[in-house]
Amino acid sequence: MSADILQSHSLIKITDEEFKNLVDFVYRKYGINLSRKRQLIEGRLSHTIRERGLNSFKQYLDLLTKDNSGEEMHNFLNRITTNHSYFAREMEHFDFLLRQALPYLEKNRPRDLRIWSAGCSAGQEAYNIAMVLDQYFGARKSQWDTRILATDISMNVLSKGQAAIYPEDNLKDLPPQWKEKYFTRLTGGSYQVIERLRKEVIFKVFNLMDTFTHKKPFDIIFCRNVMIYFDSETTSRLINKFYQATSEGGYLFIGHSEVLDKEATQYQFIRPAIYQKNQRR
């Protein structure tokens, strides 16, 4: 093996100072805590740094901080976060939505549901919610506004979500009738969400660390397996922001590997990973 090939495969080591500066920068901007991800950062970014014609993490951080287009930051986030998602993940959430949350909301809302899939990755969660809504409302659906806002910090995954094309193994946990009803099989074995459901989901870039500026509160917020990247302080701030953005009687769904401090949040615990904002009395 030539010296050039060996060089292209070797890791660029990050110094203590470079690591601290990079960790601090990402934490300030996105709330993501990378303090225990030193090996991951070196492993996933060495090739990127060389591709950019750079020699050190200091030079790469300079590139990140001066990139006004946001393209390099999105590439960075795609490299260091794991955007692994699939349909029917934590299916009990969708069962609760179908059998309990939606019947309650239908009785208490004026035919307008505000729904947010926060940290939506490639859109599987948002489309899964759309399927549940379609199952629940059936012929009544045209009488309701049930569009879903799906946000993420990564343009890469949002583009995949808008295309709505997924490999077959992403669908393996869905009920077979849903797979038949809501997907079109494409040449090559992949599947695309039908156009009717694609129109129900609005994809936008949004950083959860930014100020929430939504005009109306949300009745349903899904933010699952996103806060695993945050420390407890950042998580608490985010949960408080979600609470302020939730309608009275609205629901918050988080990942089963995530925990809310019941003493610190005003949400009412409903069942593991499901919370509700109390109605005023």
Backbone bond lengths (Angstrom), bond angles and torsions (degrees), N, CA, C in turn:
res aa  C-N    CA-C-N  psi(-1)  N-CA   C-N-CA  omega(-1)  CA-C   N-CA-C  phi
1 M - - - 1.476 - - 1.525 108.77 -
2 S 1.352 116.59 132.51 1.457 120.42 -176.17 1.512 111.04 -72.34
3 A 1.336 115.95 162.93 1.474 121.31 178.96 1.515 110.85 -63.92
4 D 1.362 117.31 -34.73 1.466 120.48 179.65 1.524 111.56 -63.98
5 I 1.350 116.64 -41.90 1.460 120.73 -179.63 1.520 110.11 -68.05
6 L 1.331 115.90 -41.80 1.456 119.53 177.35 1.521 111.03 -60.03
7 Q 1.340 116.10 -41.92 1.458 120.84 179.70 1.521 111.20 -63.16
8 S 1.350 116.43 -38.88 1.456 120.10 -176.83 1.520 112.32 -69.87
9 H 1.367 116.80 -20.73 1.448 120.11 -178.44 1.529 113.06 -100.97
10 S 1.328 117.91 -11.43 1.462 119.74 -177.59 1.529 110.45 -79.91
11 L 1.339 114.90 153.02 1.452 119.94 -179.14 1.516 111.08 -77.90
12 I 1.315 114.85 143.79 1.456 119.83 167.76 1.522 106.46 -88.74
13 K 1.302 117.17 119.21 1.456 121.21 -177.19 1.532 110.52 -75.83
14 I 1.301 115.92 140.95 1.459 121.19 177.84 1.520 108.75 -100.76
15 T 1.312 117.13 129.92 1.462 120.65 179.98 1.529 110.12 -75.38
16 D 1.320 116.29 165.38 1.463 120.07 179.34 1.532 111.07 -58.74
17 E 1.331 116.01 -42.66 1.455 119.80 -179.00 1.524 111.21 -66.84
18 E 1.341 116.67 -43.32 1.466 120.61 178.71 1.524 110.68 -62.20
19 F 1.324 116.09 -42.04 1.460 120.84 -179.43 1.533 110.73 -62.75
20 K 1.325 116.16 -45.62 1.472 120.52 179.85 1.526 110.39 -62.05
21 N 1.325 117.29 -44.57 1.468 121.08 -178.31 1.529 111.38 -64.39
22 L 1.335 115.69 -40.82 1.464 119.87 179.79 1.528 110.79 -67.95
23 V 1.320 116.84 -44.97 1.463 121.41 179.40 1.530 110.58 -61.26
24 D 1.328 116.52 -45.09 1.468 120.75 179.99 1.521 111.57 -62.67
25 F 1.321 116.34 -42.17 1.467 121.04 -178.70 1.533 111.18 -63.41
26 V 1.327 117.19 -47.85 1.464 121.11 -178.16 1.531 110.49 -66.75
27 Y 1.337 116.80 -37.09 1.472 120.35 179.29 1.530 110.71 -65.28
28 R 1.339 116.20 -44.36 1.466 119.63 -179.60 1.522 111.65 -63.05
29 K 1.317 115.83 -40.43 1.465 120.25 -172.10 1.529 112.94 -83.89
30 Y 1.340 116.94 -37.77 1.466 119.61 -172.88 1.524 114.55 -125.98
31 G 1.328 118.06 -4.55 1.463 120.23 -179.93 1.511 113.58 75.04
32 I 1.323 117.56 4.32 1.472 121.53 -178.94 1.519 109.31 -83.62
33 N 1.322 116.11 128.02 1.457 121.80 -177.96 1.522 109.90 -96.68
34 L 1.337 116.43 109.17 1.465 121.87 -178.67 1.528 112.23 -105.92
35 S 1.323 116.88 16.97 1.465 120.04 -172.68 1.534 113.11 -63.94
36 R 1.330 117.65 -20.81 1.462 121.23 178.56 1.523 112.28 -109.14
37 K 1.325 116.34 18.16 1.472 120.64 -173.60 1.531 112.24 -115.89
38 R 1.319 116.99 31.31 1.459 119.76 -175.59 1.537 111.85 -60.91
39 Q 1.316 116.80 -47.88 1.470 119.93 -179.41 1.524 110.85 -64.93
40 L 1.328 116.79 -39.48 1.463 120.13 179.09 1.528 110.31 -62.60
41 I 1.325 116.61 -42.73 1.465 120.81 -179.46 1.524 110.50 -62.34
42 E 1.331 117.08 -47.41 1.465 119.96 178.80 1.522 111.00 -62.26
43 G 1.328 115.91 -42.98 1.462 119.88 -176.19 1.514 113.61 -67.84
44 R 1.328 116.68 -39.68 1.463 119.74 -174.02 1.521 113.95 -90.15
45 L 1.333 117.43 -17.18 1.465 118.67 -173.65 1.524 114.76 -110.65
46 S 1.324 118.45 -11.74 1.472 119.72 -179.09 1.522 111.35 -58.09
47 H 1.326 116.48 -45.20 1.467 120.23 -179.67 1.533 110.82 -65.40
48 T 1.335 116.53 -40.08 1.472 120.66 178.72 1.521 110.99 -61.47
49 I 1.328 116.48 -43.26 1.469 120.94 -179.97 1.529 110.36 -60.72
50 R 1.324 116.69 -43.68 1.480 119.61 179.08 1.523 111.01 -67.00
51 E 1.323 116.82 -38.25 1.473 120.09 178.04 1.525 111.29 -59.01
52 R 1.333 115.99 -32.86 1.464 120.47 -179.47 1.531 111.98 -83.38
53 G 1.327 117.49 0.70 1.464 121.21 -179.85 1.514 112.95 75.62
54 L 1.351 116.49 24.82 1.461 121.47 -178.12 1.526 110.39 -105.99
55 N 1.347 115.07 166.73 1.466 119.39 -176.13 1.518 114.55 -121.31
56 S 1.340 117.35 -7.57 1.464 119.06 -175.11 1.522 110.64 -150.80
57 F 1.320 115.57 162.41 1.460 120.67 175.89 1.528 111.35 -69.20
58 K 1.323 117.42 -26.82 1.459 119.90 176.35 1.520 110.29 -63.18
59 Q 1.328 116.24 -44.46 1.458 119.99 178.31 1.538 110.71 -64.16
60 Y 1.335 115.48 -37.22 1.463 119.51 -179.53 1.531 110.84 -68.20
61 L 1.334 117.70 -40.24 1.461 120.60 177.42 1.527 110.57 -64.05
62 D 1.323 116.61 -38.25 1.471 120.28 175.12 1.523 110.27 -58.80
63 L 1.338 115.73 -41.70 1.465 120.94 178.64 1.531 110.66 -63.25
64 L 1.321 116.96 -43.30 1.461 121.25 -179.67 1.530 111.68 -62.26
65 T 1.316 115.73 -45.89 1.470 119.46 -174.54 1.525 112.37 -72.56
66 K 1.326 117.29 -22.70 1.467 120.49 -178.78 1.527 113.30 -99.13
67 D 1.328 116.60 0.53 1.463 121.07 -176.86 1.525 110.15 -83.51
68 N 1.326 117.21 95.65 1.461 121.72 -178.05 1.525 112.95 -74.06
69 S 1.324 117.53 -20.20 1.466 120.39 -178.49 1.529 111.38 -74.77
70 G 1.331 116.89 -24.50 1.458 121.01 -177.54 1.515 113.44 83.41
71 E 1.342 117.12 -6.10 1.466 120.89 -176.76 1.528 112.00 -64.39
72 E 1.347 115.73 -43.24 1.456 118.69 -178.76 1.527 111.41 -67.94
73 M 1.340 116.36 -38.47 1.467 119.05 177.94 1.520 111.05 -63.68
74 H 1.323 117.56 -39.88 1.460 120.00 177.88 1.522 111.06 -64.01
75 N 1.337 117.21 -39.12 1.448 120.86 176.44 1.529 110.28 -62.50
76 F 1.334 116.02 -43.23 1.461 121.28 178.54 1.528 111.12 -59.28
77 L 1.338 116.28 -47.53 1.461 120.47 -178.56 1.531 111.32 -64.24
78 N 1.322 116.18 -36.98 1.460 119.38 177.17 1.517 111.57 -63.19
79 R 1.327 116.35 -32.40 1.461 120.75 -178.30 1.521 112.90 -76.99
80 I 1.329 117.40 -36.67 1.467 118.40 -171.02 1.531 113.87 -102.06
81 T 1.332 118.36 -8.32 1.460 119.47 174.71 1.517 109.13 -109.91
82 T 1.320 115.96 154.65 1.459 121.73 -177.91 1.517 108.67 -102.51
83 N 1.320 116.70 106.82 1.465 121.15 -178.98 1.523 110.33 -94.76
84 H 1.335 114.92 58.21 1.459 119.05 -179.25 1.523 109.39 -95.76
85 S 1.312 115.98 118.28 1.458 119.73 179.15 1.519 108.50 -146.45
86 Y 1.317 115.37 165.39 1.458 120.66 -179.23 1.527 107.61 -161.12
87 F 1.311 115.65 167.71 1.461 120.21 -178.47 1.532 110.36 -77.31
88 A 1.350 114.57 148.23 1.470 122.70 178.88 1.527 111.98 65.99
89 R 1.328 117.50 25.34 1.463 120.39 174.55 1.525 108.66 -70.86
90 E 1.332 116.96 127.88 1.464 121.97 -175.08 1.535 109.21 52.74
91 M 1.313 114.78 59.43 1.469 122.88 -171.97 1.522 112.92 -59.13
92 E 1.342 117.55 -23.80 1.467 119.34 179.56 1.526 112.19 -60.94
93 H 1.341 116.75 -25.58 1.465 119.75 175.12 1.527 111.01 -65.04
94 F 1.298 116.17 -42.03 1.462 119.83 -179.06 1.528 110.98 -72.57
95 D 1.330 117.22 -32.35 1.465 120.62 174.54 1.530 110.23 -64.28
96 F 1.347 116.73 -43.11 1.467 120.60 178.25 1.526 110.23 -64.29
97 L 1.320 116.48 -41.66 1.466 121.12 178.40 1.530 110.14 -58.84
98 L 1.317 116.52 -44.62 1.460 122.09 -176.94 1.535 112.03 -69.44
99 R 1.324 116.43 -43.99 1.466 120.46 -168.85 1.526 114.51 -94.68
100 Q 1.355 117.24 -23.37 1.461 118.36 -175.29 1.528 113.70 -126.53
101 A 1.331 117.20 -50.51 1.465 119.35 -175.46 1.525 111.87 -66.13
102 L 1.318 117.43 -48.61 1.469 119.62 -176.73 1.531 112.75 -67.04
103 P 1.344 120.25 -42.02 1.473 118.48 174.66 1.531 112.40 -58.37
104 Y 1.338 117.02 -40.41 1.467 120.07 177.83 1.531 110.91 -64.32
105 L 1.325 116.67 -47.33 1.461 120.61 -177.09 1.527 111.84 -67.12
106 E 1.324 117.26 -35.06 1.468 119.68 179.70 1.526 111.01 -61.43
107 K 1.332 116.37 -34.91 1.460 120.54 -179.83 1.527 112.30 -75.64
108 N 1.328 116.24 -20.73 1.467 119.43 -170.35 1.524 114.62 -120.29
109 R 1.331 117.49 10.59 1.455 120.12 -178.75 1.518 110.96 -127.65
110 P 1.344 118.06 147.37 1.474 121.86 -178.35 1.528 112.32 -86.06
111 R 1.307 116.36 56.35 1.477 122.40 175.60 1.524 113.70 60.86
112 D 1.315 114.80 29.36 1.468 119.82 179.10 1.529 108.11 -142.54
113 L 1.319 116.62 105.28 1.462 120.72 179.11 1.519 109.13 -101.80
114 R 1.323 115.85 131.98 1.464 121.72 177.62 1.522 107.49 -103.41
115 I 1.328 116.31 118.10 1.467 121.13 -171.45 1.519 109.30 -129.46
116 W 1.337 116.02 135.73 1.468 121.22 -177.03 1.521 109.76 -134.33
117 S 1.317 115.61 123.61 1.462 122.73 169.61 1.524 106.58 -101.66
118 A 1.341 115.68 100.34 1.468 121.91 -174.17 1.527 109.89 -95.07
119 G 1.335 116.06 124.59 1.460 119.61 -172.37 1.511 108.68 74.68
120 C 1.336 115.22 54.10 1.469 121.64 -166.27 1.525 113.98 -78.91
121 S 1.337 118.03 -8.31 1.460 121.91 -176.46 1.531 109.16 53.70
122 A 1.328 119.02 -132.99 1.466 121.37 -174.00 1.523 113.13 -88.49
123 G 1.333 117.09 15.13 1.461 120.09 170.09 1.515 117.27 96.51
124 Q 1.345 117.19 -2.98 1.467 118.29 -177.78 1.522 112.03 -58.55
125 E 1.335 116.75 -43.98 1.462 120.50 -178.85 1.529 111.56 -62.39
126 A 1.315 116.43 -46.43 1.467 120.68 -178.16 1.527 111.25 -62.12
127 Y 1.326 116.82 -43.79 1.467 119.29 178.47 1.528 111.01 -68.58
128 N 1.324 116.73 -33.77 1.462 120.02 175.94 1.530 110.95 -61.62
129 I 1.334 116.11 -41.98 1.473 120.40 175.93 1.535 109.52 -61.52
130 A 1.331 116.66 -42.76 1.464 120.55 179.67 1.527 111.36 -60.62
131 M 1.328 116.73 -37.05 1.469 120.34 177.53 1.523 111.09 -65.25
132 V 1.331 116.39 -42.44 1.465 120.52 179.13 1.529 110.16 -62.51
133 L 1.320 116.73 -43.30 1.463 121.02 177.99 1.527 110.86 -60.51
134 D 1.318 116.30 -41.57 1.458 120.98 179.56 1.524 110.60 -65.25
135 Q 1.349 116.29 -41.05 1.454 120.57 177.76 1.530 111.07 -63.43
136 Y 1.310 115.98 -42.74 1.469 119.89 -174.79 1.532 112.28 -72.57
137 F 1.315 117.22 -50.59 1.461 119.67 -173.01 1.528 112.85 -81.40
138 G 1.317 117.59 -31.14 1.458 119.78 178.71 1.519 111.65 54.79
139 A 1.322 115.89 -125.86 1.480 120.93 -177.57 1.521 112.29 -67.74
140 R 1.332 117.97 -18.62 1.468 121.12 179.91 1.529 112.41 -80.05
141 K 1.316 117.55 -8.13 1.462 121.31 -170.75 1.528 112.37 -61.58
142 S 1.318 117.52 -33.78 1.467 120.18 -178.48 1.533 111.63 -65.94
143 Q 1.324 116.99 -17.29 1.463 120.92 179.59 1.527 112.26 -84.93
144 W 1.324 116.64 -5.60 1.458 121.49 -175.21 1.523 111.50 -119.93
145 D 1.321 115.82 149.20 1.466 120.99 169.36 1.528 106.18 -95.04
146 T 1.323 116.26 107.65 1.458 120.77 -176.20 1.531 112.13 -122.86
147 R 1.310 115.99 27.15 1.463 118.63 179.39 1.530 110.31 -64.69
148 I 1.316 114.93 149.58 1.469 121.57 -173.59 1.522 109.47 -117.09
149 L 1.319 116.26 128.67 1.457 121.65 173.25 1.522 107.79 -87.26
150 A 1.318 117.11 125.97 1.469 122.24 179.53 1.528 108.20 -122.14
151 T 1.333 117.16 118.40 1.466 120.31 -175.98 1.527 111.65 -124.61
152 D 1.319 113.86 152.65 1.461 121.35 175.34 1.527 107.38 -159.40
153 I 1.333 116.15 163.02 1.463 119.58 177.81 1.520 111.85 -87.00
154 S 1.335 116.97 -9.08 1.457 121.06 -175.01 1.522 111.88 -104.60
155 M 1.333 116.70 117.45 1.456 121.24 175.98 1.526 110.84 -63.77
156 N 1.319 115.99 -31.21 1.459 120.85 -177.77 1.528 110.81 -61.20
157 V 1.340 117.33 -49.66 1.464 119.10 -178.60 1.527 111.37 -73.23
158 L 1.336 117.57 -31.48 1.460 119.53 177.58 1.526 111.29 -64.83
159 S 1.316 116.19 -37.55 1.473 120.12 176.87 1.526 110.45 -62.90
160 K 1.330 116.08 -39.51 1.471 119.72 177.15 1.519 110.36 -65.51
161 G 1.337 115.77 -38.64 1.452 119.70 178.82 1.516 112.01 -63.83
162 Q 1.317 116.98 -41.15 1.465 120.46 179.33 1.525 111.27 -66.04
163 A 1.327 116.23 -35.99 1.470 119.71 177.34 1.523 110.76 -70.73
164 A 1.338 116.41 -33.51 1.479 123.14 175.43 1.520 113.24 59.88
165 I 1.334 116.35 35.04 1.463 121.67 177.99 1.527 108.41 -110.15
166 Y 1.345 116.08 127.82 1.463 120.71 -172.91 1.529 110.98 -135.01
167 P 1.342 116.18 148.72 1.470 118.94 174.89 1.524 110.46 -69.05
168 E 1.316 115.75 157.71 1.463 120.35 -174.71 1.528 112.46 -60.24
169 D 1.348 117.74 -33.48 1.465 118.79 -176.90 1.527 112.05 -69.39
170 N 1.340 118.32 -15.19 1.467 121.67 173.91 1.531 111.77 -70.57
171 L 1.341 116.10 -19.24 1.464 121.08 -173.85 1.523 113.19 -105.35
172 K 1.322 117.40 0.95 1.472 120.79 -168.62 1.529 113.31 -63.57
173 D 1.345 118.65 -24.70 1.463 120.71 -178.15 1.527 113.66 -94.99
174 L 1.324 116.50 -1.73 1.472 119.90 178.54 1.522 110.66 -75.81
175 P 1.339 118.36 148.56 1.464 119.93 170.98 1.527 109.60 -55.90
176 P 1.322 118.99 134.68 1.481 121.21 -176.26 1.522 113.22 -53.38
177 Q 1.349 116.83 -36.27 1.466 118.91 -178.43 1.526 111.71 -69.02
178 W 1.346 116.63 -29.44 1.467 119.79 176.47 1.521 110.12 -69.51
179 K 1.318 115.44 -41.27 1.473 120.29 179.08 1.525 109.90 -59.51
180 E 1.329 116.29 -40.52 1.458 120.72 -179.19 1.523 111.59 -72.76
181 K 1.332 116.58 -36.17 1.463 121.57 -173.85 1.523 113.17 -80.23
182 Y 1.340 116.50 -34.85 1.466 119.25 -168.59 1.531 114.83 -111.86
183 F 1.324 118.04 4.93 1.457 120.71 -178.57 1.518 111.40 -133.31
184 T 1.322 114.33 151.63 1.457 122.50 171.60 1.529 107.87 -112.94
185 R 1.313 117.00 127.98 1.460 120.54 178.65 1.526 109.19 -77.71
186 L 1.335 115.92 129.96 1.459 121.31 -178.50 1.522 110.66 -102.47
187 T 1.315 115.48 164.95 1.455 120.64 174.61 1.529 109.46 -60.52
188 G 1.311 116.70 130.92 1.461 120.33 -179.04 1.516 112.57 102.54
189 G 1.341 116.73 -7.15 1.454 119.30 173.68 1.511 116.13 96.84
190 S 1.341 118.03 -3.79 1.470 119.44 176.84 1.525 109.34 -83.46
191 Y 1.344 114.85 170.85 1.458 120.61 -176.22 1.523 109.90 -129.95
192 Q 1.332 115.82 143.45 1.464 121.04 176.92 1.522 110.16 -119.01
193 V 1.328 115.98 135.66 1.460 121.24 175.56 1.529 108.41 -61.80
194 I 1.320 116.72 138.58 1.470 120.56 -177.57 1.531 110.60 -62.51
195 E 1.314 115.47 153.03 1.470 121.16 -173.79 1.525 112.23 -59.99
196 R 1.308 117.43 -37.37 1.468 120.82 -178.78 1.527 111.55 -57.29
197 L 1.330 118.19 -39.73 1.459 121.21 178.33 1.526 111.62 -80.16
198 R 1.322 116.93 -32.51 1.467 119.45 178.27 1.525 110.68 -59.67
199 K 1.323 116.59 -34.53 1.469 120.76 179.87 1.531 112.22 -71.16
200 E 1.325 116.97 -15.17 1.463 121.06 -177.79 1.536 112.50 -82.07
201 V 1.338 117.50 -15.56 1.469 121.49 -172.97 1.522 110.25 -112.93
202 I 1.326 115.53 128.27 1.469 122.39 179.27 1.528 107.91 -109.72
203 F 1.330 116.95 116.30 1.470 121.71 -177.63 1.529 110.19 -96.02
204 K 1.326 115.68 132.81 1.464 120.90 178.10 1.522 110.60 -143.97
205 V 1.336 115.64 147.67 1.465 120.83 172.76 1.527 108.41 -75.44
206 F 1.322 116.53 129.91 1.456 119.75 176.34 1.523 109.86 -155.75
207 N 1.321 115.09 135.16 1.458 123.01 177.71 1.529 108.29 -98.09
208 L 1.318 117.80 119.29 1.467 121.45 -177.05 1.521 112.93 -63.50
209 M 1.324 117.36 -14.86 1.462 120.43 176.42 1.529 111.92 -79.57
210 D 1.341 116.70 -15.08 1.459 120.27 179.59 1.535 110.38 -77.96
211 T 1.326 115.85 166.01 1.461 121.41 177.22 1.531 109.92 -67.02
212 F 1.329 116.50 134.58 1.459 120.39 176.30 1.532 108.32 -76.29
213 T 1.312 116.68 126.89 1.465 120.49 -177.07 1.527 112.12 -121.76
214 H 1.320 117.28 21.01 1.466 120.05 -178.47 1.527 110.22 -67.81
215 K 1.317 116.19 139.29 1.466 121.29 -173.08 1.527 112.58 -72.81
216 K 1.332 116.75 -32.92 1.461 120.94 -179.05 1.525 109.75 -124.08
217 P 1.332 117.49 151.65 1.469 119.47 178.06 1.527 111.49 -71.24
218 F 1.308 115.90 160.06 1.462 121.73 -177.71 1.522 110.83 -97.20
219 D 1.318 114.96 142.66 1.467 121.24 176.74 1.525 111.23 -87.68
220 I 1.305 116.21 -28.19 1.467 121.55 -179.21 1.525 108.02 -138.75
221 I 1.324 116.74 123.63 1.463 121.45 174.05 1.521 108.60 -124.40
222 F 1.305 116.45 123.41 1.458 122.82 170.76 1.525 107.25 -104.35
223 C 1.312 117.22 122.34 1.471 121.63 171.66 1.526 106.67 -139.72
224 R 1.314 115.50 82.03 1.458 120.93 -170.09 1.527 111.28 -111.11
225 N 1.318 114.57 133.60 1.465 122.04 176.95 1.522 112.29 58.04
226 V 1.331 114.89 33.39 1.459 122.67 174.66 1.525 109.55 -106.75
227 M 1.331 115.81 -41.41 1.464 120.69 -175.60 1.527 113.54 -74.71
228 I 1.327 117.33 -4.22 1.463 120.02 174.32 1.528 110.90 -63.02
229 Y 1.335 117.24 -19.50 1.462 121.14 178.57 1.530 112.41 -88.31
230 F 1.349 117.42 -6.88 1.456 121.34 -174.04 1.527 111.37 -104.64
231 D 1.331 116.12 153.15 1.460 118.94 171.59 1.523 109.14 -82.73
232 S 1.335 117.16 175.34 1.465 120.87 -172.89 1.527 112.33 -64.13
233 E 1.329 117.02 -36.44 1.465 120.37 -179.75 1.522 111.20 -65.65
234 T 1.327 116.06 -46.37 1.465 120.71 179.28 1.525 110.57 -64.30
235 T 1.333 116.27 -40.95 1.462 120.95 178.03 1.521 111.13 -60.44
236 S 1.330 117.10 -44.32 1.469 120.87 -179.88 1.521 111.44 -61.96
237 R 1.336 116.41 -42.30 1.468 119.59 178.42 1.526 111.14 -62.98
238 L 1.330 115.23 -41.91 1.461 119.60 -178.81 1.529 111.20 -66.47
239 I 1.321 116.91 -43.10 1.460 120.33 179.32 1.523 110.75 -61.06
240 N 1.324 116.77 -39.26 1.469 120.08 177.44 1.527 110.91 -63.92
241 K 1.335 116.20 -38.98 1.464 119.82 177.20 1.536 110.66 -65.18
242 F 1.333 116.15 -41.36 1.461 119.61 176.72 1.529 110.60 -61.10
243 Y 1.327 115.93 -42.02 1.470 120.11 -178.62 1.529 110.23 -60.11
244 Q 1.326 115.99 -44.94 1.462 120.04 179.16 1.527 111.25 -64.34
245 A 1.323 116.96 -26.52 1.467 121.43 -177.56 1.525 112.73 -94.49
246 T 1.340 117.14 2.84 1.465 121.79 -179.18 1.522 110.17 -98.22
247 S 1.320 116.98 137.38 1.474 121.22 176.69 1.530 109.50 -71.35
248 E 1.309 116.59 159.16 1.463 120.11 174.90 1.529 109.29 -61.18
249 G 1.318 115.53 128.18 1.454 120.14 -176.57 1.514 113.71 83.62
250 G 1.348 116.97 -1.58 1.462 121.06 179.70 1.521 112.35 -76.26
251 Y 1.335 116.23 165.58 1.461 122.37 -172.10 1.531 112.52 -117.50
252 L 1.328 115.49 145.17 1.462 122.69 170.77 1.520 108.53 -119.20
253 F 1.337 116.08 128.06 1.465 122.41 176.07 1.525 108.08 -112.16
254 I 1.339 116.94 127.07 1.468 121.52 176.02 1.528 108.92 -120.59
255 G 1.325 116.75 174.08 1.457 120.09 179.89 1.526 111.95 -74.39
256 H 1.323 116.50 151.89 1.467 120.34 -179.28 1.531 112.23 -66.93
257 S 1.314 116.84 -19.83 1.466 119.10 177.71 1.527 111.65 -87.34
258 E 1.332 116.67 0.45 1.468 122.09 -178.93 1.529 109.77 -108.47
259 V 1.317 115.83 149.04 1.459 120.36 -175.43 1.528 109.40 -131.64
260 L 1.333 115.89 135.28 1.463 120.73 172.33 1.520 109.24 -98.55
261 D 1.295 115.73 139.96 1.464 121.01 174.73 1.532 107.65 -74.10
262 K 1.327 116.57 106.94 1.468 120.72 -175.22 1.520 112.21 -62.71
263 E 1.324 116.68 -25.58 1.460 119.72 -179.90 1.530 111.49 -79.08
264 A 1.327 116.04 -25.74 1.464 120.13 -174.16 1.523 113.46 -96.65
265 T 1.337 117.83 -15.75 1.462 120.00 -177.54 1.525 110.94 -105.56
266 Q 1.329 115.31 150.51 1.462 120.55 177.06 1.527 112.18 -89.27
267 Y 1.333 116.01 -9.66 1.468 118.79 176.11 1.529 110.21 -62.39
268 Q 1.312 115.16 146.78 1.457 120.75 173.58 1.528 109.14 -89.47
269 F 1.313 116.40 130.08 1.463 121.56 177.07 1.525 108.98 -71.29
270 I 1.335 116.48 124.78 1.458 121.31 178.85 1.526 110.45 -100.85
271 R 1.304 114.79 -52.29 1.465 122.84 174.97 1.523 106.47 -162.60
272 P 1.334 119.20 169.49 1.466 118.69 -176.22 1.530 112.92 -48.84
273 A 1.333 115.08 123.66 1.464 124.16 175.86 1.527 114.16 73.51
274 I 1.347 118.14 12.34 1.462 122.16 176.38 1.520 108.94 -131.13
275 Y 1.347 116.56 128.17 1.457 122.88 -177.17 1.518 109.47 -133.25
276 Q 1.331 115.38 157.79 1.461 120.86 -179.25 1.518 110.11 -136.34
277 K 1.334 116.12 143.50 1.454 121.28 174.28 1.521 108.44 -86.64
278 N 1.321 115.72 123.12 1.466 120.84 -176.24 1.522 111.61 -61.95
279 Q 1.330 114.69 146.83 1.450 121.05 172.47 1.532 108.50 -74.89
280 R 1.315 117.97 144.50 1.460 120.65 173.23 1.520 110.36 -71.02
281 R 1.306 115.13 145.16 1.467 119.42 179.89 1.514 109.78 -112.76
